[in-house]
C-alpha cells in the first residue's frame, strides 16, 4: 500500500446522547475507492477516537488518541499497537509530532495533562501539570484539544483547552504558563460573551478547539474557538481578533492548520455552531490576513469538524463534518468529491491523510 493515499476519520460512538451513533473508532479509505474500512485490529472495542496524526515523512506510520489511550500503526492502520503510558491509559484528544524532531511527540489529555515521548512513542513521560484555574465548569472535564510547536523556536509548545483558554511552555513542556488573561479581556464587550453549558459568559472565548504556529510568523499563535479566529503575535501574551466575519458568514472556529508545504498558507474549518447544519473550509495565503472559501461546490450537512493537508502533496486537502461527510480535493481546490462514512456514524471528530 506504500505510495497510495489513505484518508482516515476518527469517530466517537456517543451512545445514549441525542446525537448518538452506533459506530466509533477509526475508518480508512484508499484514494479512488468509495468504500470505508473500519480499522479494528489492535484497537480495543468501544474506543472513541479523538485524534489521528500521520507521520510527516513516514506516512505508513500513524498515531491515534482515544478514550482508551494511545495507539500506533506502522502499516497504515492494518494493525495497531498499544503504547504504554505511565499511570494508565489517559483519554487522549490531541497528538503532535514535533516539526523539527519527529522522534518527539506530545499528547494532550482529559482531564488536562500533557505527555511527551522522545523515542517515537515507545515511552511516554507525564509532564508537569498545568497550573491553570478552573474558570469554566462544563458538564465534561476540560481537555487539551490541540498542541503545536513554533518551528522557529522548537522548545515553545502551545495548547488550547476546551474550555479553559490557552497555555504555553517555553521549555518543551517541562512547565506551563497560562495564556488566557487577554482572551478574557474580550468579554468586556457583549459580542464576545457566550454561555451554553457553564456558569460564566467567558465560556465562549475559552472554548478552544485548535491552534497552529507558522514558520512564516515567528512567535505567533493562531487560535480557533467558538467566537472565531484569533492570533497572538507575542507568544500568547496578547490576542487580537482576526475578524473572520469580514470574509465568512460562518465564524465558529473548529480547526485551523498551517500547510506543511508553505507556511504562509492556513486552512480553517468554520461553521455556525458546535451542532449545526452547515460548515465550510477557508484558506488564507497571507498568514491569516485575508481568507477565501476553498471548498467550492460542496454542502456540509453539519458542523465542519476538521481540515487536513496531505503531508507530501499540497494539492490534496480533506475535511470532515460531524455527521461523517468526508470532502476532498486532489487538484488544489478546483474540484471536490464527497463520500460518507458508514451508517451509524454520528459524531466524527478528526480527519487525517497520508
Helices and strands as residue ranges (DSSP letters): E 6-11, E 25-30, E 37-39, E 49-54, E 62-66, E 69-73, E 81-83, E 91-97, E 105-110, E 113-117, E 125-126, E 143-149, E 157-162, E 165-169, E 177-178, H 181-185, G 186-188, G 190-192, H 203-206, E 208-213, E 221-225, E 228-232, E 240-241, G 244-246, E 252-258, E 266-271, E 280-284, E 292-293, E 304-309, E 317-321, E 325-329, E 337-340, E 348-353
